[in-house]
Amino acid sequence: MQPDMPGADAGAEVLIVGGGPVGLTARALLERWGVRTLLVEKHRELSPFPRSRLINVRTMEIFRQLELAERVTAAAFAPEYGRIRFRDTLHAPDFASAAMIGVNGPVPESPVTGVVTSQDRLEPTLLGAAASEVRFGVELLDLAEENGSVVARLADRGSGEHTRVRARYVLAADGANSTVRERLGIGTEGPGAVGRVTTVVFDADLGHWSARQPAGVYLTSQGSFLPLYPEGGWAWFTPTPEDPDGTDWPRLVARSLGAEAKVDVLRVQHWSVNAFVAERFRRGRTLLAGDAAHAIPPAGGLGMNLGVADVHNLCWKLAGVLRGWAGPALLDSYEKERRPVAHRTLGQALENSKMMFQVQDVRREQLGGAGAGQVPDRIEPPWSEQYFAQLGLVLGVAYRSGAVLTGDGKATMPPETGTTYVPTAEPGHRVPHLWLTDGRSTLDAFGEWFTLLTSAPADWRSPATPPWPLRVEPLPAEHTDQWDLPPQGALLVRPDGHIAARWSAGPPGHGTLHDALTAITSR
């Protein structure tokens, strides 16, 4: 018998379902806008497993905006760990490798550097970045729209008590097996489950060896080995056996190391590798983000980063609608902008996986066909050193929706980008990083407001811009030249750092900025 439920609690303006990196980032972003949130997570604590390993430059830019980048970097590996090494056994020399560009060292296209770190090291930092309520051990059972809000039915997994919470919107970041997505009846597109993997977290005395040849991932014929923390700890990724519960994991890990080693197994987790994109990212007042919206195979470390970029795109729009300076139709732009990015990212991850398997297949052929002493030291991998940079995918994302205008107010159709990033100051694109005269990056000019970048700020200052939060930022003349922007021109930049509109001449009329903001925010 179901426990009695009281009437719906006032809850919050936004109910966030899921306490992983995506949900926690959304909570921190919305709090900066002054939006009241409640986050519920069905597990009793943050995940103790390493899970996602790579934080790319775009995610670090978002964490910089949240004033978290330095703390994240301080707990992460040194840049030289930003490399993938392929080898026959963990202790054998490399037969191929790939650099993680933007992680193994700084790049001129960004003021930050990505890092290799473990999700269980990242999540406490994100949890501490906001003060709004979090309820662990609370599971969402169902939800329904009612009188201009969403009423969610929740269950405390400890006490069994059921409650109802009312919110203006629900942000579902509850993973690839999303209860919210299932309750909404939203299907998925893509291959689906493509494999079963087991992660074994263990301690072993390997630090003295790995320090000489650092990497974030060592891919071997016995599975993938990953150093977990700068101070120690390892994880082993391997295909899940038929009888995982009956497997002697300490013995299996020790054998796979290819050397005498004392192994202390700490945790074992079995999980599915999923590959799909949700058929839609929104139904009514509920929006999907992160793995609930798209499940990305781990090759290339793209999945978590994609989810963080989702909520960076979404949260300013939710804040605008809730605060009245944006119309509800602005939320339609979330799916229009992020779903194509999810499809491209899924395609890239599948291609990454294909190339990694190709390298290993070639190596097996070499080992099987060569005589003693005839195995080549290296093989020619099917990528250039720039391939795994993927900066075009993470920095070159270009949006096309009603929330992006050309200079004359018409919707723009930005060009697609590949793995190579070419900075551009055209509408739809992330503003390129350049250093301002006071030592800040152009990216530091953005936050909980729209920004007008111009080298002629006096010409563009206008009192006729309420109710939108807006700041005018002087742009050094040398940057206008780099961006092919005339001296009287201007860029209107959204809170997520993407260019909403561009004017090549000075303000053509007092209502220009007002009309542009009205159109962009669907007000």
SELUMBA-505905 format. One record per residue (C-alpha): residue number from 1; x, y, z. Coordinates in pm, 1 decimal, decimal comma, always signed. Layout:
BEGIN
seq / px / py / pz
NUM / X / Y / Z
...
This chain:
BEGIN
seq / px / py / pz
1 / +0,0 / +0,0 / +0,0
2 / +135,7 / +341,6 / -96,1
3 / +212,9 / +572,7 / +198,4
4 / -13,6 / +874,7 / +240,8
5 / +103,1 / +1184,7 / +58,2
6 / +48,5 / +1539,1 / +180,4
7 / -53,2 / +1812,8 / -63,0
8 / +208,6 / +1932,9 / -306,0
9 / +489,1 / +2128,2 / -140,0
10 / +573,3 / +2466,3 / -295,0
11 / +909,1 / +2308,3 / -377,1
12 / +1115,2 / +2530,1 / -603,6
13 / +1114,2 / +2724,2 / -925,3
14 / +1319,8 / +2447,8 / -1088,5
15 / +1329,4 / +2086,4 / -972,3
16 / +1656,6 / +1923,4 / -1081,4
17 / +1646,7 / +1545,0 / -1101,6
18 / +1992,1 / +1386,9 / -1083,5
19 / +2298,5 / +1476,1 / -878,7
20 / +2578,6 / +1403,2 / -1124,1
21 / +2803,2 / +1670,0 / -1280,9
22 / +2527,3 / +1796,3 / -1512,5
23 / +2261,8 / +1838,0 / -1244,0
24 / +2510,6 / +1990,3 / -1000,1
25 / +2635,4 / +2236,8 / -1263,2
26 / +2278,0 / +2337,7 / -1342,9
27 / +2215,6 / +2398,3 / -972,2
28 / +2522,5 / +2624,4 / -948,6
29 / +2431,5 / +2817,0 / -1264,9
30 / +2069,0 / +2873,0 / -1164,6
31 / +2168,1 / +2989,0 / -817,8
32 / +2381,5 / +3264,1 / -974,3
33 / +2064,1 / +3383,5 / -1145,4
34 / +1880,6 / +3379,4 / -811,3
35 / +1657,3 / +3090,2 / -920,3
36 / +1532,0 / +2870,1 / -636,4
37 / +1612,6 / +2507,5 / -704,9
38 / +1563,8 / +2172,3 / -538,7
39 / +1789,9 / +1886,7 / -650,0
40 / +1690,8 / +1525,8 / -581,1
41 / +1925,9 / +1230,6 / -627,5
42 / +1809,6 / +871,9 / -580,9
43 / +2146,5 / +752,5 / -450,0
44 / +2228,5 / +821,2 / -86,0
45 / +2553,2 / +1004,3 / -167,8
46 / +2767,6 / +1130,6 / -451,1
47 / +2903,1 / +853,9 / -671,0
48 / +3217,5 / +686,8 / -531,2
49 / +3319,3 / +569,9 / -880,8
50 / +3557,7 / +761,6 / -1109,5
51 / +3329,0 / +748,5 / -1417,5
52 / +3399,2 / +1046,3 / -1646,6
53 / +3767,8 / +1136,2 / -1667,0
54 / +3815,7 / +1428,7 / -1902,1
55 / +3713,1 / +1791,5 / -1856,7
56 / +3766,5 / +1969,9 / -2187,4
57 / +3848,4 / +2335,8 / -2245,4
58 / +3487,4 / +2444,1 / -2301,4
59 / +3372,6 / +2288,7 / -1974,8
60 / +3666,4 / +2452,0 / -1797,2
61 / +3556,8 / +2786,3 / -1944,5
62 / +3213,8 / +2729,4 / -1789,5
63 / +3374,8 / +2635,0 / -1457,5
64 / +3585,6 / +2952,7 / -1484,1
65 / +3262,2 / +3150,8 / -1511,4
66 / +3145,1 / +2971,8 / -1193,7
67 / +3479,7 / +3055,4 / -1027,6
68 / +3560,0 / +2684,0 / -994,2
69 / +3834,0 / +2632,1 / -1253,8
70 / +4126,7 / +2677,6 / -1016,0
71 / +3982,3 / +2434,7 / -761,6
72 / +3913,2 / +2173,6 / -1028,8
73 / +4265,7 / +2208,5 / -1168,3
74 / +4423,8 / +2185,5 / -822,4
75 / +4271,7 / +1838,4 / -769,8
76 / +4351,3 / +1714,0 / -1122,7
77 / +4651,7 / +1553,8 / -1291,5
78 / +4935,8 / +1754,5 / -1441,5
79 / +4899,3 / +1840,2 / -1812,9
80 / +5141,7 / +1565,9 / -1925,5
81 / +4871,7 / +1311,2 / -1834,6
82 / +4664,8 / +1443,9 / -2126,0
83 / +4763,2 / +1157,4 / -2355,2
84 / +4629,8 / +815,0 / -2458,4
85 / +4890,5 / +537,9 / -2487,6
86 / +4838,4 / +213,8 / -2680,0
87 / +5053,0 / -84,1 / -2578,7
88 / +5052,6 / -462,9 / -2571,8
89 / +5062,6 / -478,0 / -2190,8
90 / +5059,8 / -204,1 / -1932,7
91 / +5436,7 / -227,3 / -1887,6
92 / +5524,7 / -255,1 / -2258,7
93 / +5636,4 / +45,5 / -2469,0
94 / +5383,7 / +242,1 / -2672,1
95 / +5306,0 / +117,6 / -3020,6
96 / +5077,8 / +420,7 / -3079,6
97 / +4958,9 / +727,5 / -2888,0
98 / +4732,5 / +1029,4 / -2917,1
99 / +4753,5 / +1366,5 / -2744,5
100 / +4447,3 / +1525,9 / -2588,5
101 / +4501,4 / +1873,1 / -2734,8
102 / +4379,5 / +2139,5 / -2498,0
103 / +4444,1 / +1906,7 / -2203,7
104 / +4812,5 / +1817,1 / -2244,5
105 / +4896,6 / +2187,8 / -2249,0
106 / +4741,7 / +2531,9 / -2308,3
107 / +4600,6 / +2630,6 / -2645,7
108 / +4583,0 / +2988,7 / -2775,5
109 / +4210,8 / +2953,0 / -2845,2
110 / +4114,7 / +2947,6 / -2475,1
111 / +4218,1 / +3113,9 / -2147,4
112 / +4198,0 / +2776,9 / -1969,0
113 / +4334,8 / +2426,3 / -2010,1
114 / +4129,9 / +2109,6 / -1981,4
115 / +4224,8 / +1849,0 / -1724,3
116 / +4224,0 / +1477,8 / -1655,1
117 / +4044,9 / +1412,1 / -1328,0
118 / +3793,1 / +1168,5 / -1184,3
119 / +3422,7 / +1240,5 / -1154,4
120 / +3424,8 / +1148,4 / -785,5
121 / +3688,0 / +1421,2 / -736,2
122 / +3484,9 / +1675,7 / -937,6
123 / +3137,9 / +1625,7 / -789,7
124 / +3215,3 / +1745,4 / -432,9
125 / +3352,2 / +2069,8 / -580,8
126 / +3032,5 / +2119,3 / -781,2
127 / +2816,5 / +2033,3 / -479,6
128 / +2992,0 / +2302,2 / -277,1
129 / +2941,8 / +2563,3 / -550,3
130 / +2581,1 / +2635,7 / -446,5
131 / +2377,0 / +2645,2 / -127,3
132 / +2032,2 / +2542,9 / -252,8
133 / +1866,6 / +2230,6 / -114,8
134 / +1982,7 / +1883,4 / -218,1
135 / +1798,8 / +1568,2 / -111,2
136 / +1998,7 / +1247,8 / -144,5
137 / +1822,7 / +911,7 / -135,1
138 / +1509,4 / +1064,4 / -291,3
139 / +1374,8 / +916,9 / -614,8
140 / +1132,0 / +1070,4 / -861,7
141 / +844,6 / +830,4 / -927,7
142 / +622,1 / +1031,3 / -1156,0
143 / +539,4 / +1384,2 / -1269,3
144 / +252,0 / +1570,1 / -1429,1
145 / +176,1 / +1925,6 / -1538,5
146 / -87,7 / +2100,3 / -1335,5
147 / -202,1 / +2466,8 / -1331,1
148 / +108,8 / +2616,7 / -1493,0
149 / +356,7 / +2405,5 / -1299,3
150 / +486,6 / +2049,7 / -1267,0
151 / +395,6 / +1829,8 / -971,9
152 / +648,1 / +1554,9 / -905,4
153 / +587,7 / +1252,7 / -684,8
154 / +898,6 / +1165,2 / -484,7
155 / +992,1 / +872,4 / -262,9
156 / +1245,9 / +870,1 / +18,6
157 / +1433,5 / +543,0 / -36,2
158 / +1520,3 / +518,2 / +331,4
159 / +1190,5 / +585,4 / +503,8
160 / +961,3 / +494,9 / +214,1
161 / +773,4 / +823,2 / +259,6
162 / +610,9 / +969,1 / -52,1
163 / +580,6 / +1343,7 / -106,3
164 / +463,9 / +1573,6 / -383,9
165 / +669,3 / +1874,5 / -490,6
166 / +553,4 / +2154,7 / -717,2
167 / +797,4 / +2339,3 / -946,9
168 / +764,0 / +2579,2 / -1237,5
169 / +999,9 / +2362,8 / -1445,2
170 / +1178,9 / +2029,9 / -1418,2
171 / +1533,8 / +1980,1 / -1542,9
172 / +1597,6 / +1608,1 / -1584,8
173 / +1963,0 / +1506,9 / -1558,3
174 / +1894,1 / +1156,8 / -1429,1
175 / +2117,0 / +957,5 / -1661,1
176 / +2092,4 / +728,5 / -1960,9
177 / +1820,1 / +521,3 / -1793,8
178 / +1624,7 / +837,1 / -1716,6
179 / +1301,1 / +783,1 / -1525,3
180 / +1182,7 / +1126,4 / -1637,5
181 / +1240,8 / +1049,9 / -2005,2
182 / +1055,7 / +720,0 / -1966,9
183 / +762,5 / +881,3 / -1783,9
184 / +734,2 / +1143,4 / -2057,5
185 / +726,4 / +873,5 / -2324,9
186 / +1022,9 / +1019,6 / -2513,7
187 / +1201,1 / +766,7 / -2733,4
188 / +1562,9 / +758,0 / -2847,5
189 / +1751,5 / +738,1 / -3176,8
190 / +2079,1 / +555,5 / -3229,8
191 / +2239,9 / +216,0 / -3170,8
192 / +2132,7 / +193,6 / -2804,9
193 / +2332,8 / -37,8 / -2577,8
194 / +2658,5 / -125,8 / -2756,5
195 / +2838,0 / -318,7 / -2484,0
196 / +2878,7 / -409,1 / -2117,5
197 / +3182,9 / -290,6 / -1925,8
198 / +3314,4 / -351,1 / -1576,4
199 / +3516,3 / -91,1 / -1386,2
200 / +3743,9 / -223,4 / -1114,9
201 / +3889,1 / +36,4 / -877,5
202 / +4207,5 / -91,9 / -716,6
203 / +4528,6 / +3,6 / -542,8
204 / +4865,3 / -122,2 / -667,3
205 / +5220,8 / +4,4 / -656,4
206 / +5240,7 / +138,7 / -1011,7
207 / +5315,2 / +505,8 / -947,9
208 / +5691,0 / +481,3 / -987,1
209 / +5643,0 / +332,3 / -1332,0
210 / +5357,6 / +551,8 / -1460,8
211 / +5532,9 / +872,5 / -1352,6
212 / +5796,5 / +809,4 / -1620,3
213 / +5536,5 / +759,0 / -1895,0
214 / +5226,7 / +953,6 / -1783,5
215 / +4889,6 / +914,8 / -1954,6
216 / +4524,5 / +954,9 / -1874,0
217 / +4446,4 / +618,8 / -2035,2
218 / +4659,6 / +315,0 / -2119,3
219 / +4480,5 / +98,6 / -2375,1
220 / +4608,8 / -260,5 / -2374,5
221 / +4494,2 / -596,5 / -2505,2
222 / +4401,0 / -681,6 / -2145,3
223 / +4175,4 / -377,6 / -2101,9
224 / +4218,2 / -8,0 / -2024,8
225 / +4411,5 / +113,3 / -1721,1
226 / +4353,9 / +461,0 / -1580,9
227 / +4534,2 / +640,3 / -1297,7
228 / +4264,3 / +786,9 / -1074,2
229 / +4421,8 / +1056,0 / -859,0
230 / +4757,3 / +1234,2 / -849,9
231 / +4826,9 / +1074,0 / -512,0
232 / +4745,6 / +719,0 / -630,0
233 / +4472,1 / +471,4 / -716,8
234 / +4385,7 / +293,0 / -1041,1
235 / +4087,9 / +173,3 / -1240,9
236 / +4067,6 / -110,7 / -1490,4
237 / +3802,3 / -114,2 / -1764,2
238 / +3726,7 / -453,3 / -1919,8
239 / +3433,2 / -620,0 / -2099,4
240 / +3194,8 / -763,2 / -1842,0
241 / +3229,7 / -1144,7 / -1817,5
242 / +2931,4 / -1380,8 / -1834,3
243 / +2941,9 / -1441,5 / -1458,5
244 / +3055,5 / -1111,0 / -1305,7
245 / +2947,2 / -1205,5 / -953,0
246 / +3150,5 / -1526,8 / -965,0
247 / +3464,7 / -1361,3 / -1100,9
248 / +3779,3 / -1342,9 / -888,5
249 / +3850,2 / -978,6 / -963,7
250 / +4177,4 / -941,0 / -766,6
251 / +4326,0 / -1239,0 / -950,5
252 / +4198,9 / -1114,3 / -1287,9
253 / +4336,7 / -764,0 / -1238,4
254 / +4674,3 / -896,5 / -1121,8
255 / +4699,5 / -1124,2 / -1426,2
256 / +4603,3 / -840,0 / -1661,2
257 / +4875,1 / -614,2 / -1523,2
258 / +5131,9 / -835,9 / -1691,0
259 / +5373,8 / -811,0 / -1400,7
260 / +5401,6 / -919,5 / -1041,1
261 / +5183,0 / -680,9 / -843,8
262 / +4992,4 / -682,8 / -517,9
263 / +4638,4 / -572,8 / -601,2
264 / +4384,2 / -443,2 / -351,8
265 / +4040,3 / -426,4 / -518,4
266 / +3826,3 / -152,4 / -363,9
267 / +3511,9 / -137,1 / -580,6
268 / +3360,0 / -313,0 / -879,8
269 / +3089,9 / -162,3 / -1099,9
270 / +2917,4 / -309,8 / -1407,3
271 / +2763,5 / -69,6 / -1658,6
272 / +2626,5 / -43,6 / -2011,9
273 / +2786,1 / +156,1 / -2291,5
274 / +2494,6 / +339,4 / -2450,1
275 / +2479,1 / +535,5 / -2773,5
276 / +2164,7 / +737,0 / -2844,6
277 / +2004,8 / +1080,0 / -2867,8
278 / +1656,3 / +1145,6 / -2730,7
279 / +1391,4 / +1212,7 / -2993,3
280 / +1316,7 / +1540,2 / -2819,4
281 / +1473,6 / +1738,2 / -2535,5
282 / +1156,9 / +1899,8 / -2405,5
283 / +800,1 / +1813,1 / -2325,8
284 / +601,9 / +2098,9 / -2180,6
285 / +770,0 / +2225,5 / -1864,6
286 / +1019,7 / +1940,2 / -1841,9
287 / +1357,0 / +1951,7 / -2017,6
288 / +1620,6 / +1679,0 / -2058,1
289 / +1995,2 / +1735,2 / -2023,9
290 / +2310,6 / +1526,7 / -2006,1
291 / +2280,8 / +1149,9 / -2043,5
292 / +1902,7 / +1173,7 / -2010,6
293 / +1909,2 / +1357,0 / -2344,9
294 / +2200,7 / +1174,8 / -2507,4
295 / +2425,1 / +884,6 / -2413,7
296 / +2773,3 / +910,6 / -2564,1
297 / +3029,2 / +623,2 / -2566,5
298 / +3339,5 / +712,9 / -2363,0
299 / +3595,2 / +724,6 / -2645,9
300 / +3721,5 / +1082,7 / -2652,3
301 / +3570,5 / +1186,2 / -2318,2
302 / +3284,3 / +1379,8 / -2477,0
303 / +2974,3 / +1276,0 / -2281,1
304 / +2992,5 / +1466,4 / -1953,0
305 / +3126,9 / +1776,0 / -2129,2
306 / +2833,4 / +1770,2 / -2368,3
307 / +2593,6 / +1763,3 / -2074,0
308 / +2760,6 / +2055,3 / -1897,0
309 / +2730,7 / +2257,9 / -2218,6
310 / +2360,8 / +2162,6 / -2233,0
311 / +2279,2 / +2327,3 / -1901,4
312 / +2502,5 / +2625,4 / -1976,7
313 / +2280,6 / +2679,5 / -2280,6
314 / +1958,2 / +2614,5 / -2091,3
315 / +1991,4 / +2780,7 / -1751,7
316 / +2003,9 / +3143,0 / -1868,8
317 / +1691,0 / +3077,1 / -2073,1
318 / +1507,0 / +2929,6 / -1774,2
319 / +1616,2 / +3228,3 / -1564,9
320 / +1490,0 / +3471,2 / -1828,8
321 / +1149,0 / +3306,2 / -1846,3
322 / +1118,4 / +3286,5 / -1467,3
323 / +1225,2 / +3650,4 / -1421,1
324 / +1001,5 / +3783,0 / -1696,9
325 / +1258,5 / +3921,7 / -1942,4
326 / +1213,5 / +3625,6 / -2179,6
327 / +905,8 / +3456,0 / -2318,0
328 / +837,6 / +3081,7 / -2273,8
329 / +903,1 / +3029,0 / -2645,6
330 / +1273,6 / +3096,6 / -2579,7
331 / +1291,6 / +2747,8 / -2428,8
332 / +1213,1 / +2604,0 / -2772,6
333 / +1560,0 / +2717,8 / -2881,6
334 / +1724,1 / +2475,9 / -2635,5
335 / +1637,9 / +2165,4 / -2834,8
336 / +1694,6 / +2340,8 / -3168,4
337 / +2045,3 / +2438,6 / -3061,9
338 / +2163,6 / +2141,9 / -2856,3
339 / +2010,1 / +1838,3 / -3026,0
340 / +2214,1 / +1879,2 / -3349,4
341 / +2528,3 / +1912,5 / -3134,3
342 / +2436,5 / +1588,0 / -2957,3
343 / +2402,5 / +1405,0 / -3289,3
344 / +2739,7 / +1534,5 / -3411,0
345 / +2904,9 / +1443,6 / -3082,2
346 / +2760,1 / +1092,9 / -3088,1
347 / +2893,0 / +1047,3 / -3441,4
348 / +3237,1 / +1167,2 / -3330,8
349 / +3244,8 / +930,7 / -3031,7
350 / +3147,0 / +634,6 / -3249,2
351 / +3420,2 / +729,5 / -3496,2
352 / +3669,7 / +754,4 / -3208,9
353 / +3572,9 / +405,4 / -3093,3
354 / +3607,4 / +269,7 / -3444,9
355 / +3957,9 / +409,0 / -3482,5
356 / +4068,6 / +277,9 / -3143,7
357 / +3947,9 / -70,8 / -3233,6
358 / +4119,1 / -37,2 / -3572,5
359 / +4452,8 / +30,5 / -3405,4
360 / +4416,2 / -271,2 / -3181,7
361 / +4308,8 / -493,3 / -3474,2
362 / +4615,8 / -391,3 / -3673,9
363 / +4836,2 / -466,8 / -3375,5
364 / +4683,4 / -813,2 / -3329,5
365 / +4750,5 / -886,4 / -3695,3
366 / +5112,0 / -778,9 / -3650,6
367 / +5159,5 / -993,5 / -3342,8
368 / +4992,8 / -1293,5 / -3506,5
369 / +5181,1 / -1277,1 / -3834,3
370 / +5531,3 / -1178,6 / -3726,9
371 / +5808,5 / -1412,7 / -3627,8
372 / +6023,8 / -1378,6 / -3318,6
373 / +6189,0 / -1036,9 / -3306,1
374 / +5998,0 / -912,5 / -3611,7
375 / +5711,8 / -721,7 / -3443,8
376 / +5734,3 / -350,8 / -3538,1
377 / +5789,3 / -106,3 / -3254,4
378 / +5507,9 / +119,9 / -3374,3
379 / +5216,2 / +127,6 / -3611,4
380 / +5080,9 / +419,1 / -3810,4
381 / +4753,4 / +523,5 / -3638,7
382 / +4452,5 / +637,5 / -3845,9
383 / +4462,2 / +990,5 / -3703,4
384 / +4680,8 / +1296,9 / -3695,2
385 / +4809,7 / +1434,9 / -3366,8
386 / +4536,4 / +1699,6 / -3392,0
387 / +4251,6 / +1452,8 / -3431,0
388 / +4167,0 / +1398,4 / -3066,0
389 / +4180,4 / +1772,7 / -3007,3
390 / +3818,6 / +1793,0 / -3128,4
391 / +3835,1 / +2167,0 / -3063,5
392 / +3605,5 / +2224,3 / -3357,9
393 / +3341,6 / +2019,0 / -3180,0
394 / +3375,7 / +2179,4 / -2836,3
395 / +3476,8 / +2539,2 / -2919,2
396 / +3337,8 / +2565,3 / -3272,3
397 / +2975,6 / +2481,5 / -3191,6
398 / +2746,0 / +2714,8 / -3386,0
399 / +2379,1 / +2756,5 / -3296,6
400 / +2095,6 / +2817,6 / -3537,5
401 / +1763,6 / +2919,3 / -3383,1
402 / +1542,3 / +3218,6 / -3323,3
403 / +1772,5 / +3310,3 / -3033,1
404 / +2045,0 / +3402,5 / -3285,5
405 / +2008,2 / +3691,2 / -3531,7
406 / +2214,9 / +3838,7 / -3808,2
407 / +2288,8 / +4209,3 / -3803,6
408 / +1967,9 / +4287,9 / -3988,8
409 / +1755,7 / +4076,6 / -3756,4
410 / +1708,1 / +3767,6 / -3974,0
411 / +1775,5 / +3415,5 / -3849,9
412 / +2129,9 / +3301,6 / -3922,7
413 / +2251,6 / +2968,2 / -4059,0
414 / +2606,0 / +2928,4 / -3925,6
415 / +2844,2 / +2692,9 / -4104,0
416 / +2916,2 / +2349,1 / -3965,6
417 / +3255,5 / +2282,1 / -3810,7
418 / +3467,5 / +1968,7 / -3791,1
419 / +3749,3 / +1866,1 / -3562,2
420 / +3952,3 / +2176,0 / -3655,5
421 / +3850,7 / +2495,2 / -3480,4
422 / +3860,6 / +2823,0 / -3673,2
423 / +3770,4 / +3119,8 / -3448,0
424 / +3501,0 / +3343,8 / -3591,1
425 / +3291,8 / +3631,9 / -3459,7
426 / +2984,1 / +3546,2 / -3664,3
427 / +2640,4 / +3509,0 / -3503,4
428 / +2573,7 / +3171,4 / -3346,2
429 / +2935,6 / +3102,9 / -3256,3
430 / +3109,5 / +3123,4 / -2920,4
431 / +3294,7 / +3454,0 / -2894,3
432 / +3664,2 / +3389,0 / -2966,9
433 / +3901,6 / +3419,5 / -2674,7
434 / +4122,5 / +3728,0 / -2688,1
435 / +4294,3 / +3911,6 / -2404,5
436 / +4148,6 / +4248,8 / -2305,0
437 / +4365,0 / +4540,8 / -2192,5
438 / +4300,5 / +4473,0 / -1821,4
439 / +4427,1 / +4114,5 / -1843,9
440 / +4084,3 / +3954,2 / -1866,3
441 / +3974,2 / +3725,3 / -2146,3
442 / +3685,6 / +3831,9 / -2366,2
443 / +3513,9 / +3526,7 / -2214,1
444 / +3541,6 / +3687,4 / -1868,9
445 / +3307,1 / +3965,3 / -1983,1
446 / +3010,9 / +3727,4 / -1985,3
447 / +2794,3 / +3615,6 / -1697,2
448 / +2437,0 / +3664,2 / -1577,1
449 / +2373,0 / +3931,7 / -1839,7
450 / +2386,8 / +4010,3 / -2209,9
451 / +2708,0 / +4179,9 / -2319,2
452 / +2753,5 / +4435,1 / -2595,5
453 / +3114,0 / +4423,3 / -2720,1
454 / +3215,7 / +4735,5 / -2911,1
455 / +3511,4 / +4967,8 / -2954,7
456 / +3265,6 / +5263,1 / -2949,2
457 / +3080,1 / +5210,2 / -2618,2
458 / +2962,3 / +5572,4 / -2594,2
459 / +2771,7 / +5537,4 / -2919,4
460 / +2589,1 / +5226,0 / -2800,8
461 / +2495,3 / +5319,5 / -2445,5
462 / +2119,9 / +5347,2 / -2429,1
463 / +1878,2 / +5356,0 / -2135,6
464 / +1612,4 / +5188,2 / -2348,4
465 / +1712,4 / +4828,7 / -2272,8
466 / +1507,1 / +4724,0 / -1967,3
467 / +1403,5 / +4464,0 / -1862,0
468 / +1707,7 / +4275,4 / -1989,2
469 / +2030,7 / +4253,9 / -1789,9
470 / +2286,5 / +4420,5 / -2019,8
471 / +2644,3 / +4542,8 / -1992,5
472 / +2850,1 / +4732,0 / -2248,6
473 / +3211,1 / +4611,9 / -2269,1
474 / +3481,1 / +4816,2 / -2445,9
475 / +3659,8 / +4613,4 / -2711,6
476 / +4019,4 / +4706,4 / -2800,8
477 / +4051,8 / +4829,4 / -3158,3
478 / +4300,5 / +4554,7 / -3249,3
479 / +4033,0 / +4294,1 / -3174,2
480 / +3779,6 / +4457,8 / -3403,1
481 / +4036,3 / +4426,3 / -3680,3
482 / +4085,2 / +4055,4 / -3605,9
483 / +3710,0 / +4001,8 / -3614,6
484 / +3660,5 / +4213,2 / -3927,9
485 / +3433,4 / +4440,6 / -3723,1
486 / +3431,5 / +4811,0 / -3822,1
487 / +3513,6 / +5066,2 / -3544,7
488 / +3147,1 / +5156,5 / -3489,7
489 / +3028,9 / +4796,4 / -3501,0
490 / +2917,6 / +4576,7 / -3213,2
491 / +2849,3 / +4218,4 / -3107,3
492 / +2558,5 / +4130,0 / -2880,2
493 / +2660,1 / +3825,7 / -2675,2
494 / +2426,7 / +3595,7 / -2484,4
495 / +2498,6 / +3491,3 / -2125,2
496 / +2634,3 / +3158,2 / -2254,4
497 / +2903,1 / +3338,6 / -2456,5
498 / +2748,4 / +3279,5 / -2798,9
499 / +2701,2 / +3573,4 / -3033,9
500 / +2332,7 / +3662,0 / -3065,6
501 / +2365,5 / +3949,0 / -3315,9
502 / +2628,6 / +4145,8 / -3505,3
503 / +2615,8 / +4499,7 / -3639,5
504 / +2885,4 / +4612,4 / -3879,9
505 / +2794,9 / +4980,8 / -3852,3
506 / +2703,2 / +5203,0 / -3559,4
507 / +2357,6 / +5188,0 / -3398,4
508 / +2111,0 / +5258,1 / -3682,3
509 / +1839,2 / +5368,1 / -3439,3
510 / +1750,5 / +5394,5 / -3072,0
511 / +1529,1 / +5088,5 / -3091,3
512 / +1783,5 / +4858,6 / -3256,2
513 / +1913,9 / +4695,7 / -2940,3
514 / +1567,8 / +4678,3 / -2784,0
515 / +1423,1 / +4509,0 / -3092,8
516 / +1709,8 / +4260,0 / -3111,4
517 / +1676,1 / +4159,3 / -2745,9
518 / +1300,7 / +4127,7 / -2787,4
519 / +1344,3 / +3891,5 / -3081,3
520 / +1625,4 / +3688,4 / -2922,6
521 / +1438,3 / +3633,4 / -2596,5
522 / +1095,3 / +3573,6 / -2757,0
523 / +952,9 / +3840,4 / -2528,1
